[in-house]
Amino acid sequence: MIRLFIREHLISLLFPVFIAFLGILLYSLDGYQSINTMIYVVVLTIILTLLVHFYLYLRKYKYYKRLLTPPKAMEDLLEKIYPSPEQKQEQLYWQQLYRLYQQEVQRLYAAQKRHLQFMNGWVHQMKTPIAVIEMMAQQDEKLDSQSVSEETERIKKALEAVLMNARLDTFEEDLRIEKVNLSELVTSVINENKRLFIKRQVFPVVEVDDSLVVSTDRKWLQFVISQFITNAVKYSFTPQSKIWVSTSCGESDCRLIVKDEGIGIPKSDLKRVTRAFFTGENGRKTGESTGMGLYIANEVSTKLGHELTIESEVNQGTTVTLTFGDYEKVGD
C-alpha cells in the first residue's frame, strides 16, 4: 500500500525537495550569510510535506487496502469508499457500469433459458409427425402422399419457428424496411396454408385494400400474419367456418384484422397468450401448441413498431389486430 501511495504521489513528494535544493542554491549565491535560517526552512518544508502526505495516506488507507485485496465477488465493486471527490466519481462510474453488466447478464441468461425451453418443447412436438411418418413407412401398403405432405408441412412450420426464434436476438441485423403491398402479402400467406384450410374445411375471406402499402420488413411480417392465420384455422373446429382478413384505415394509422369463428380464448388466458411458452386451455386441447407462436409474433410486432391487440370470447371467436403507423395507398 505504501509503495502504491508513493508511486501515485511521487512528483508531489519530490517537488518540495527540489524547492529545498533550489533555496540552498540561491542562498549559496547570496554568500551564506545565515546558514541556520536556510537549514530551518529546508527542514520545515520537508516535515510539513511528510505530514501532509501522511494525512493523505491515512485517508486512502482503506481505498488502497481494497484495491490490493483480491475480490471474492462482483458485489465487492459496490462497496462505498470515497477517499476523494475524484475517487467518488470514479466509483460511481464503475457501479453504473456494473449495473449495465448485470442487466446484460440477465438478458443473456433469459435468452438462453428461453432458447433451451423452446428447443425442449420443439423436440417433444416433433415426435408426433416423425412417429406418424415412421408408422406409415412400416405399413405394407403404399404411402399416402397427402398424409406424408401434411406431416412434413408440420415439421417445416416448426423449423421456421425455430429459425425465427433464434433470429430474435439479432433482429436488427436481419431487418430490412421496405414498402410492402399488404394485399399481396396476405394472399401469399393464405396460398402457403391452403392445404391447412382444405384439411380443416375452413374458408378464408379476404377484404384487404389492393392499394394499401405499409412500411415494414416483408419476411418478418409474413411470419407474423402466418401465425395469426394458422392459429385461426387451428382453433376453428367447426366445419365450413370462415376466417376474415380485412383492413381498416384512419387518418393516422391502418389496421390489419384477422377474425375467426373458433373456440375463442378464455378471459383468464387472454392477457397471457403472448407470453413465452404459455399454451393455456386451448393449447392443452390440441396438444400441438408450443406457446411460442404469438410470443414471437408479439416480439416481432413490437420491434417493427406495429401494435398487436387480441380480443376474444369463448365460443365466439378471436380477433387479432395489427396496427401500422406508417402507410399509404398507391394510386390515391
VOBA-1610 file (N, C-alpha, C; in pm, whole numbers, padded with zeros to 5 digits, always signed):
BEGIN
Met+00083-00121+00000Met+00000+00000+00000Met+00086+00126+00000Ile+00196+00122+00077Ile+00285+00238+00084Ile+00351+00262-00051Arg+00393+00151-00117Arg+00454+00166-00249Arg+00355+00225-00350Leu+00230+00180-00342Leu+00127+00233-00431Leu+00104+00381-00405Phe+00102+00418-00280Phe+00083+00559-00244Phe+00200+00644-00296Ile+00324+00594-00277Ile+00442+00670-00320Ile+00444+00685-00472Arg+00408+00578-00544Arg+00404+00585-00690Arg+00304+00688-00740Glu+00190+00699-00669Glu+00087+00793-00711Glu+00126+00938-00682His+00203+00959-00571His+00235+01096-00528His+00386+01125-00539Leu+00453+01055-00629Leu+00598+01070-00640Leu+00638+01214-00675Ile+00567+01273-00769Ile+00603+01409-00811Ile+00582+01509-00698Ser+00467+01495-00629Ser+00441+01590-00520Ser+00537+01570-00403Leu+00593+01448-00389Leu+00692+01423-00284Leu+00828+01482-00321Leu+00865+01473-00447Leu+00996+01523-00490Leu+00996+01675-00509Phe+00879+01732-00532Phe+00875+01876-00559Phe+00929+01960-00442Pro+00887+01937-00317Pro+00944+02018-00207Pro+01094+01997-00188Val+01144+01873-00220Val+01289+01850-00213Val+01359+01939-00316Phe+01300+01945-00434Phe+01356+02033-00538Phe+01355+02179-00492Ile+01246+02219-00428Ile+01237+02358-00378Ile+01346+02384-00273Ala+01369+02282-00187Ala+01470+02300-00083Ala+01609+02317-00143Phe+01643+02232-00240Phe+01774+02244-00305Phe+01787+02375-00382Leu+01677+02420-00438Leu+01679+02548-00508Leu+01706+02662-00410Gly+01644+02649-00292Gly+01669+02751-00190Gly+01814+02754-00145Ile+01874+02633-00131Ile+02015+02624-00092Ile+02103+02688-00200Leu+02066+02659-00328Leu+02145+02717-00438Leu+02139+02869-00436Leu+02020+02919-00416Leu+02006+03066-00412Leu+02078+03125-00291Tyr+02074+03052-00179Tyr+02141+03100-00058Tyr+02292+03102-00079Ser+02342+03001-00150Ser+02487+02997-00176Ser+02531+03114-00264Leu+02445+03149-00358Leu+02477+03263-00443Leu+02474+03394-00365Asp+02399+03392-00256Asp+02388+03513-00173Asp+02505+03526-00076Gly+02588+03423-00065Gly+02707+03433+00020Gly+02696+03365+00154Tyr+02595+03280+00176Tyr+02581+03206+00303Tyr+02583+03299+00424Gln+02503+03404+00422Gln+02505+03499+00533Gln+02438+03444+00659Ser+02335+03354+00641Ser+02268+03299+00759Ser+02231+03154+00730Ile+02326+03064+00758Ile+02305+02922+00728Ile+02196+02859+00811Asn+02177+02904+00934Asn+02075+02847+01024Asn+01934+02870+00969Thr+01912+02986+00912Thr+01779+03015+00856Thr+01748+02922+00739Met+01849+02899+00656Met+01828+02812+00541Met+01797+02669+00584Ile+01874+02622+00684Ile+01851+02486+00735Ile+01711+02475+00795Tyr+01668+02575+00864Tyr+01534+02576+00925Tyr+01425+02567+00817Val+01443+02646+00713Val+01343+02645+00604Val+01336+02508+00536Val+01454+02449+00511Val+01458+02318+00445Val+01392+02211+00531Val+01430+02206+00657Val+01375+02105+00749Val+01224+02122+00765Leu+01180+02247+00781Leu+01037+02274+00798Leu+00958+02232+00674Thr+01015+02260+00557Thr+00947+02222+00432Thr+00931+02070+00422Ile+01038+01998+00454Ile+01034+01852+00447Ile+00935+01796+00547Ile+00934+01847+00669Ile+00844+01797+00774Ile+00698+01820+00736Leu+00668+01941+00691Leu+00530+01972+00653Leu+00485+01886+00535Thr+00576+01865+00440Thr+00542+01780+00325Thr+00511+01638+00369Leu+00593+01584+00457Leu+00570+01447+00506Leu+00440+01437+00585Leu+00410+01538+00665Leu+00286+01536+00744Leu+00163+01540+00655Val+00167+01625+00553Val+00054+01635+00462Val+00031+01504+00389His+00138+01443+00341His+00123+01318+00267His+00089+01201+00358Phe+00133+01208+00482Phe+00093+01104+00577Phe-00058+01112+00602Tyr-00109+01234+00611Tyr-00254+01253+00627Tyr-00329+01200+00505Leu-00277+01228+00386Leu-00340+01178+00264Leu-00336+01025+00259Tyr-00227+00968+00306Tyr-00214+00822+00307Tyr-00318+00759+00400Leu-00336+00822+00518Leu-00435+00769+00613Leu-00576+00777+00553Arg-00603+00882+00478Arg-00735+00896+00416Arg-00760+00786+00313Lys-00656+00746+00245Lys-00670+00647+00137Lys-00634+00506+00180Tyr-00611+00488+00309Tyr-00567+00357+00356Tyr-00667+00247+00319Lys-00796+00268+00348Lys-00898+00168+00317Lys-00913+00148+00166Tyr-00896+00257+00095Tyr-00908+00250-00051Tyr-00798+00163-00110Tyr-00674+00185-00065Tyr-00563+00104-00112Tyr-00576-00041-00068Lys-00625-00059+00052Lys-00641-00195+00104Lys-00739-00274+00018Arg-00848-00207-00023Arg-00946-00276-00108Arg-00888-00308-00245Leu-00810-00215-00301Leu-00750-00237-00432Leu-00652-00353-00431Leu-00581-00372-00321Leu-00480-00476-00314Leu-00533-00608-00262Thr-00662-00611-00223Thr-00723-00735-00176Thr-00798-00801-00292Pro-00766-00926-00327Pro-00836-00993-00437Pro-00986-00999-00411Pro-01068-00958-00508Pro-01214-00961-00487Pro-01267-01104-00481Lys-01369-01124-00400Lys-01431-01255-00386Lys-01563-01264-00462Ala-01623-01150-00492Ala-01749-01148-00566Ala-01761-01014-00638Met-01846-01012-00743Met-01866-00889-00819Met-01927-00779-00733Glu-02000-00819-00628Glu-02065-00722-00541Glu-01964-00639-00462Asp-01837-00684-00456Asp-01735-00606-00388Asp-01716-00470-00454Leu-01753-00462-00581Leu-01740-00336-00654Leu-01834-00229-00600Leu-01942-00273-00534Leu-02041-00179-00483Leu-02005-00122-00347Glu-01894-00169-00288Glu-01852-00117-00158Glu-01819+00032-00170Lys-01873+00111-00081Lys-01859+00256-00090Lys-01742+00305-00006Ile-01634+00341-00074Ile-01517+00401-00009Ile-01477+00522-00092Tyr-01496+00642-00036Tyr-01473+00765-00111Tyr-01362+00848-00047Pro-01234+00820-00076Pro-01125+00898-00015Pro-01114+01039-00073Ser-01166+01062-00190Ser-01157+01195-00252Ser-01273+01210-00350Pro-01308+01333-00387Pro-01416+01354-00484Pro-01391+01282-00617Glu-01265+01278-00660Glu-01232+01211-00786Glu-01260+01062-00777Gln-01214+01000-00666Gln-01239+00857-00649Gln-01388+00827-00632Lys-01458+00920-00569Lys-01603+00902-00552Lys-01671+00895-00687Gln-01636+00987-00775Gln-01695+00987-00908Gln-01654+00864-00987Glu-01530+00821-00967Glu-01482+00702-01034Glu-01558+00578-00990Gln-01582+00567-00859Gln-01655+00452-00807Gln-01800+00454-00854Leu-01860+00572-00860Leu-01997+00581-00911Leu-02004+00534-01056Tyr-01900+00567-01132Tyr-01894+00523-01272Tyr-01887+00370-01280Trp-01800+00311-01198Trp-01787+00165-01201Trp-01913+00095-01152Gln-01983+00156-01058Gln-02108+00099-01010Gln-02215+00102-01118Gln-02222+00210-01194Gln-02317+00217-01305Gln-02281+00114-01412Leu-02152+00099-01438Leu-02106+00001-01535Leu-02140-00141-01489Tyr-02129-00165-01360Tyr-02164-00296-01304Tyr-02313-00326-01322Arg-02395-00224-01302Arg-02540-00244-01319Arg-02572-00277-01465Leu-02506-00209-01559Leu-02524-00241-01700Leu-02480-00384-01730Tyr-02371-00423-01668Tyr-02321-00560-01685Tyr-02422-00662-01633Gln-02480-00633-01517Gln-02578-00723-01459Gln-02701-00735-01549Gln-02746-00622-01604Gln-02861-00625-01693Gln-02832-00707-01818Glu-02710-00693-01871Glu-02673-00770-01989Glu-02666-00919-01957Val-02612-00952-01840Val-02605-01093-01799Val-02745-01151-01784Gln-02835-01075-01721Gln-02972-01123-01703Gln-03041-01141-01838Arg-03015-01048-01932Arg-03076-01060-02064Arg-03026-01185-02136Leu-02896-01209-02129Leu-02839-01327-02194Leu-02887-01456-02128Tyr-02899-01453-01994Tyr-02948-01570-01922Tyr-03092-01600-01960Ala-03175-01494-01969Ala-03315-01513-02006Ala-03326-01567-02149Ala-03241-01513-02240Ala-03243-01560-02379Ala-03201-01707-02387Gln-03097-01743-02312Gln-03051-01882-02311Gln-03158-01975-02255Lys-03222-01932-02148Lys-03327-02014-02088Lys-03445-02028-02184Arg-03480-01918-02252Arg-03589-01922-02349Arg-03558-02017-02464His-03434-02009-02515His-03395-02099-02624His-03400-02245-02580Leu-03352-02272-02459Leu-03350-02409-02409Leu-03491-02464-02394Gln-03580-02383-02333Gln-03718-02428-02315Gln-03787-02449-02449Phe-03759-02358-02542Phe-03822-02369-02673Phe-03775-02494-02745Met-03645-02522-02740Met-03592-02639-02808Met-03645-02768-02745Asn-03657-02769-02612Asn-03712-02888-02546Asn-03857-02912-02590Gly-03935-02803-02593Gly-04074-02815-02638Gly-04085-02853-02784Trp-03995-02796-02865Trp-03997-02825-03008Trp-03962-02971-03036Val-03860-03022-02969Val-03821-03162-02987Val-03937-03254-02949His-04004-03221-02838His-04118-03301-02795His-04230-03296-02899Gln-04253-03179-02956Gln-04358-03163-03055Gln-04327-03239-03184Met-04199-03246-03220Met-04159-03312-03344Met-04173-03464-03337Lys-04186-03517-03218Lys-04200-03662-03204Lys-04326-03713-03275Thr-04433-03632-03272Thr-04561-03676-03330Thr-04553-03695-03482Pro-04513-03593-03560Pro-04507-03616-03706Pro-04404-03721-03746Ile-04294-03729-03675Ile-04194-03831-03707Ile-04248-03970-03680Ala-04320-03983-03568Ala-04380-04114-03534Ala-04485-04154-03638Val-04562-04057-03685Val-04664-04085-03786Val-04600-04131-03916Ile-04494-04062-03959Ile-04425-04099-04083Ile-04362-04237-04070Glu-04301-04266-03954Glu-04242-04398-03931Glu-04348-04508-03936Met-04464-04479-03876Met-04571-04578-03875Met-04621-04606-04017Met-04634-04502-04098Met-04678-04519-04237Met-04573-04595-04318Ala-04445-04570-04288Ala-04337-04637-04361Ala-04331-04787-04328Gln-04375-04826-04210Gln-04370-04965-04169Gln-04486-05047-04224Gln-04588-04979-04276Gln-04702-05050-04331Gln-04668-05105-04470Asp-04734-05215-04502Asp-04710-05279-04631Asp-04774-05202-04746Glu-04878-05127-04715Glu-04949-05054-04819Glu-04864-04936-04869Lys-04903-04883-04984Lys-04834-04769-05042Lys-04854-04645-04955Leu-04750-04568-04942Leu-04757-04449-04858Leu-04860-04349-04911Asp-04934-04293-04819Asp-05031-04189-04855Asp-04954-04057-04867Ser-04937-04011-04990Ser-04856-03892-05014Ser-04915-03768-04946Gln-05047-03761-04940Gln-05110-03645-04877Gln-05080-03641-04727Ser-05087-03758-04663Ser-05058-03764-04520Ser-04911-03729-04492Val-04823-03781-04576Val-04681-03750-04559Val-04657-03601-04578Ser-04723-03542-04677Ser-04708-03398-04702Ser-04756-03316-04583Glu-04865-03360-04520Glu-04918-03288-04403Glu-04818-03292-04287Glu-04758-03409-04266Glu-04664-03421-04155Glu-04535-03343-04182Thr-04487-03350-04307Thr-04366-03272-04340Thr-04393-03122-04333Glu-04517-03082-04363Glu-04553-02941-04353Glu-04549-02895-04207Arg-04592-02984-04119Arg-04585-02952-03976Arg-04440-02935-03932Ile-04353-03023-03980Ile-04211-03013-03946Ile-04153-02884-04003Lys-04192-02852-04126Lys-04142-02730-04190Lys-04183-02606-04112Lys-04307-02600-04067Lys-04355-02485-03990Lys-04280-02475-03857Ala-04257-02589-03794Ala-04186-02589-03667Ala-04041-02543-03684Leu-03977-02586-03792Leu-03840-02542-03821Leu-03835-02392-03844Glu-03934-02340-03913Glu-03940-02197-03938Glu-03952-02119-03807Ala-04033-02172-03715Ala-04048-02107-03585Ala-03916-02107-03508Val-03840-02218-03517Val-03710-02226-03450Val-03615-02121-03506Leu-03610-02108-03638Leu-03521-02011-03701Leu-03560-01868-03662Met-03688-01839-03662Met-03734-01705-03626Met-03703-01674-03480Asn-03719-01772-03395Asn-03688-01753-03254Asn-03540-01726-03234Ala-03455-01797-03309Ala-03310-01777-03298Ala-03270-01639-03349Arg-03341-01589-03451Arg-03306-01459-03510Arg-03354-01341-03428Leu-03439-01365-03330Leu-03487-01254-03248Leu-03374-01181-03178Asp-03270-01254-03137Asp-03159-01193-03065Asp-03074-01104-03155Thr-03079-01128-03285Thr-03005-01044-03381Thr-03102-00979-03478Phe-03214-00935-03424Phe-03323-00883-03507Phe-03278-00765-03594Glu-03206-00670-03534Glu-03166-00550-03606Glu-03076-00583-03726Glu-02994-00687-03713Glu-02905-00725-03822Glu-02981-00788-03938Asp-03098-00843-03909Asp-03177-00913-04010Asp-03293-00827-04062Leu-03294-00700-04024Leu-03408-00612-04055Leu-03388-00541-04188Arg-03495-00538-04269Arg-03492-00467-04395Arg-03628-00402-04418Ile-03637-00273-04391Ile-03763-00199-04406Ile-03783-00162-04552Glu-03904-00189-04602Glu-03938-00156-04739Glu-04089-00135-04750Lys-04132-00088-04865Lys-04275-00071-04891Lys-04333-00206-04931Val-04435-00251-04859Val-04493-00383-04881Val-04642-00369-04910Asn-04688-00430-05021Asn-04830-00433-05053Asn-04898-00535-04963Leu-04987-00489-04877Leu-05047-00576-04775Leu-05135-00683-04837Ser-05208-00651-04943Ser-05297-00748-05006Ser-05217-00863-05066Glu-05108-00832-05134Glu-05024-00936-05193Glu-04964-01026-05087Leu-04922-00967-04977Leu-04860-01046-04870Leu-04962-01140-04806Val-05082-01091-04779Val-05187-01173-04719Val-05224-01288-04813Thr-05237-01258-04941Thr-05271-01362-05039Thr-05163-01470-05044Ser-05036-01426-05035Ser-04925-01521-05036Ser-04931-01614-04915Val-04962-01559-04798Val-04970-01640-04676Val-05084-01740-04685Ile-05197-01697-04737Ile-05313-01788-04750Ile-05283-01900-04847Asn-05217-01870-04959Asn-05181-01974-05055Asn-05084-02075-04995Glu-04993-02028-04910Glu-04899-02120-04846Glu-04969-02216-04750Asn-05082-02173-04697Asn-05154-02254-04598Asn-05284-02313-04655Lys-05294-02324-04788Lys-05419-02372-04848Lys-05449-02517-04810Arg-05345-02599-04793Arg-05369-02737-04751Arg-05433-02742-04612Leu-05385-02653-04525Leu-05442-02648-04391Leu-05588-02605-04395Phe-05620-02509-04481Phe-05759-02465-04496Phe-05847-02580-04545Ile-05797-02653-04645Ile-05874-02764-04702Ile-05895-02875-04600Lys-05788-02907-04528Lys-05797-03014-04429Lys-05898-02982-04320Arg-05896-02858-04273Arg-05986-02817-04164Arg-06123-02772-04214Gln-06139-02766-04346Gln-06264-02720-04407Gln-06302-02581-04357Val-06201-02494-04361Val-06218-02354-04323Val-06193-02269-04446Phe-06274-02163-04461Phe-06265-02082-04582Phe-06221-01940-04548Pro-06118-01890-04619Pro-06072-01753-04594Pro-06153-01652-04674Val-06181-01540-04613Val-06248-01428-04679Val-06156-01308-04669Val-06100-01267-04782Val-06001-01159-04783Val-06065-01030-04830Glu-06058-00928-04746Glu-06113-00796-04778Glu-06007-00690-04749Val-05892-00706-04814Val-05779-00617-04795Val-05769-00524-04916Asp-05755-00395-04890Asp-05742-00296-04996Asp-05619-00326-05082Asp-05640-00342-05213Asp-05530-00376-05303Asp-05425-00266-05313Ser-05464-00142-05285Ser-05371-00029-05300Ser-05294+00003-05172Leu-05322-00073-05065Leu-05263-00040-04935Leu-05118-00087-04926Val-05028+00006-04894Val-04885-00024-04881Val-04838+00023-04744Val-04763-00063-04673Val-04712-00029-04540Val-04560-00039-04539Ser-04497+00035-04449Ser-04352+00029-04433Ser-04318-00074-04326Thr-04253-00182-04366Thr-04224-00291-04272Thr-04118-00383-04332Asp-04087-00489-04261Asp-03999-00593-04311Asp-04087-00706-04365Arg-04074-00735-04494Arg-04163-00832-04560Arg-04155-00970-04495Lys-04034-01019-04474Lys-04017-01156-04422Lys-04075-01170-04281Trp-04044-01074-04194Trp-04093-01082-04057Trp-04244-01065-04052Leu-04298-00970-04130Leu-04443-00950-04129Leu-04515-01072-04185Gln-04458-01137-04285Gln-04519-01258-04339Gln-04527-01367-04233Phe-04422-01378-04152Phe-04425-01476-04043Phe-04534-01442-03942Val-04547-01313-03907Val-04648-01271-03809Val-04789-01301-03860Ile-04818-01262-03985Ile-04951-01286-04041Ile-04978-01437-04051Ser-04876-01513-04085Ser-04892-01659-04093Ser-04930-01717-03958Gln-04872-01664-03850Gln-04908-01710-03716Gln-05054-01682-03686Phe-05101-01562-03723Phe-05241-01526-03699Phe-05335-01620-03773Ile-05306-01645-03899Ile-05395-01725-03983Ile-05392-01872-03942Thr-05273-01928-03919Thr-05266-02070-03880Thr-05331-02093-03744Asn-05317-01999-03653Asn-05385-02012-03523Asn-05536-02006-03541Ala-05582-01914-03628Ala-05726-01902-03652Ala-05782-02032-03710Val-05707-02094-03803Val-05753-02221-03863Val-05745-02334-03761Lys-05636-02337-03686Lys-05612-02446-03591Lys-05722-02457-03486Tyr-05774-02341-03442Tyr-05873-02341-03335Tyr-06015-02320-03387Ser-06034-02341-03518Ser-06169-02340-03576Ser-06210-02486-03599Phe-06279-02542-03503Phe-06313-02685-03508Phe-06442-02713-03585Thr-06521-02610-03611Thr-06648-02630-03680Thr-06627-02629-03831Pro-06666-02734-03903Pro-06650-02736-04050Pro-06730-02622-04114Gln-06679-02577-04229Gln-06741-02470-04308Gln-06735-02334-04238Ser-06656-02322-04135Ser-06641-02190-04071Ser-06552-02102-04156Lys-06551-01972-04127Lys-06478-01876-04208Lys-06377-01798-04125Ile-06278-01748-04197Ile-06178-01658-04137Ile-06173-01532-04223Trp-06196-01418-04160Trp-06196-01291-04232Trp-06063-01219-04210Val-06004-01177-04321Val-05883-01095-04316Val-05917-00962-04384Ser-05916-00854-04309Ser-05960-00725-04363Ser-05870-00614-04313Thr-05893-00495-04366Thr-05817-00377-04324Thr-05914-00264-04292Ser-05870-00177-04204Ser-05947-00058-04168Ser-05849+00055-04142Cys-05857+00160-04221Cys-05759+00269-04213Cys-05824+00398-04167Gly-05751+00472-04085Gly-05793+00605-04041Gly-05695+00709-04091Glu-05697+00825-04028Glu-05609+00933-04072Glu-05464+00909-04032Ser-05443+00848-03915Ser-05307+00835-03862Ser-05254+00693-03862Asp-05341+00593-03879Asp-05294+00455-03877Asp-05383+00366-03962Cys-05338+00243-03980Cys-05414+00144-04057Cys-05405+00010-03984Arg-05516-00064-03984Arg-05522-00188-03907Arg-05549-00307-03999Leu-05472-00414-03977Leu-05497-00543-04041Leu-05568-00630-03938Ile-05684-00683-03976Ile-05769-00754-03881Ile-05789-00898-03929Val-05760-00994-03840Val-05783-01136-03868Val-05886-01187-03767Lys-06003-01225-03817Lys-06113-01266-03729Lys-06156-01408-03765Asp-06174-01491-03662Asp-06217-01629-03687Asp-06345-01660-03612Glu-06400-01779-03637Glu-06521-01827-03568Glu-06487-01947-03480Gly-06369-01945-03425Gly-06320-02058-03347Gly-06372-02063-03206Ile-06299-02140-03125Ile-06346-02165-02988Ile-06320-02047-02895Gly-06239-01950-02940Gly-06212-01834-02855Gly-06111-01863-02746Ile-06072-01758-02679Ile-05972-01768-02572Ile-06037-01732-02439Pro-06024-01815-02337Pro-06079-01780-02206Pro-06025-01647-02155Lys-06108-01575-02086Lys-06069-01443-02036Lys-05946-01449-01947Ser-05934-01557-01871Ser-05820-01573-01780Ser-05688-01591-01856Asp-05696-01637-01981Asp-05575-01662-02061Asp-05542-01548-02156Leu-05637-01458-02179Leu-05624-01359-02285Leu-05502-01269-02268Lys-05473-01229-02144Lys-05361-01138-02119Lys-05226-01210-02120Arg-05229-01343-02124Arg-05104-01419-02115Arg-05067-01493-02242Val-05150-01481-02347Val-05125-01561-02468Val-04999-01518-02541Thr-04949-01397-02516Thr-04827-01351-02583Thr-04702-01376-02499Arg-04718-01445-02388Arg-04601-01480-02307Arg-04535-01606-02362Ala-04404-01614-02344Ala-04330-01729-02394Ala-04375-01857-02324Phe-04401-01962-02403Phe-04434-02097-02357Phe-04570-02108-02290Phe-04652-02003-02302Phe-04786-02013-02244Phe-04879-02078-02347Thr-04937-02193-02312Thr-05026-02264-02403Thr-05173-02246-02365Gly-05201-02233-02236Gly-05339-02210-02193Gly-05428-02331-02214Glu-05558-02310-02195Glu-05655-02419-02207Glu-05663-02470-02350Asn-05662-02379-02447Asn-05674-02420-02587Asn-05555-02501-02633Gly-05436-02465-02587Gly-05316-02540-02623Gly-05320-02681-02571Arg-05378-02700-02454Arg-05389-02835-02399Arg-05493-02919-02474Lys-05591-02851-02533Lys-05694-02923-02608Lys-05637-02982-02737Thr-05555-02905-02807Thr-05500-02952-02934Thr-05376-03037-02915Gly-05296-03007-02812Gly-05174-03081-02787Gly-05062-03047-02882Glu-05080-02945-02968Glu-04980-02910-03068Glu-04913-02776-03039Ser-04960-02705-02941Ser-04910-02570-02918Ser-04778-02572-02840Thr-04683-02489-02886Thr-04556-02472-02814Thr-04559-02350-02724Gly-04661-02263-02743Gly-04668-02141-02666Gly-04569-02035-02711Met-04514-02051-02832Met-04415-01956-02881Met-04462-01875-03002Gly-04565-01920-03070Gly-04610-01852-03191Gly-04650-01708-03168Leu-04745-01686-03078Leu-04791-01549-03051Leu-04686-01469-02976Tyr-04602-01539-02898Tyr-04493-01467-02830Tyr-04397-01407-02932Ile-04354-01487-03030Ile-04263-01437-03133Ile-04332-01329-03216Ala-04460-01351-03249Ala-04534-01252-03327Ala-04543-01119-03253Asn-04566-01124-03125Asn-04574-01001-03046Asn-04439-00932-03036Glu-04332-01011-03017Glu-04197-00953-03010Glu-04160-00887-03143Val-04189-00955-03253Val-04157-00901-03385Val-04238-00774-03412Ser-04366-00777-03378Ser-04452-00660-03400Ser-04401-00539-03323Thr-04359-00562-03199Thr-04307-00452-03118Thr-04179-00396-03178Lys-04090-00484-03222Lys-03963-00439-03280Lys-03984-00366-03412Leu-04088-00404-03487Leu-04119-00337-03612Leu-04196-00207-03592Gly-04242-00183-03470Gly-04319-00062-03442Gly-04467-00077-03471His-04516-00201-03482His-04658-00227-03505His-04722-00271-03374Glu-04844-00227-03351Glu-04914-00260-03227Glu-05003-00382-03247Leu-04988-00481-03160Leu-05067-00605-03167Leu-05169-00608-03053Thr-05295-00628-03088Thr-05401-00641-02988Thr-05483-00766-03019Ile-05533-00830-02914Ile-05611-00953-02930Ile-05739-00941-02848Glu-05851-00965-02913Glu-05982-00967-02846Glu-06047-01102-02873Ser-06113-01156-02770Ser-06171-01289-02788Ser-06279-01316-02685Glu-06373-01401-02723Glu-06475-01451-02633Glu-06490-01600-02657Val-06509-01674-02552Val-06522-01819-02563Val-06642-01855-02650Asn-06617-01944-02747Asn-06719-01992-02842Asn-06771-01884-02936Gln-06706-01768-02935Gln-06748-01659-03024Gln-06638-01622-03124Gly-06519-01674-03105Gly-06410-01645-03196Gly-06310-01546-03141Thr-06206-01521-03219Thr-06096-01434-03178Thr-06067-01333-03290Thr-06036-01211-03248Thr-05999-01106-03343Thr-05860-01055-03308Val-05768-01068-03403Val-05632-01019-03385Val-05613-00898-03475Thr-05565-00788-03416Thr-05548-00664-03491Thr-05403-00620-03487Leu-05348-00589-03603Leu-05212-00538-03615Leu-05221-00397-03672Thr-05174-00299-03595Thr-05187-00159-03634Thr-05056-00105-03688Phe-05062-00045-03807Phe-04946+00015-03873Phe-04955+00167-03862Gly-04848+00229-03819Gly-04847+00375-03807Gly-04810+00443-03936Asp-04737+00374-04023Asp-04688+00432-04149Asp-04748+00353-04265Tyr-04836+00417-04340Tyr-04898+00351-04454Tyr-04932+00453-04562Glu-04962+00402-04681Glu-05006+00486-04791Glu-05087+00401-04887Lys-05163+00468-04972Lys-05242+00399-05073Lys-05190+00437-05210Val-05138+00338-05280Val-05080+00361-05411Val-05191+00394-05511Gly-05175+00505-05581Gly-05275+00545-05680Gly-05369+00651-05630Asp-05370+00676-05494Asp-05458+00780-05440Asp-05397+00918-05463
//
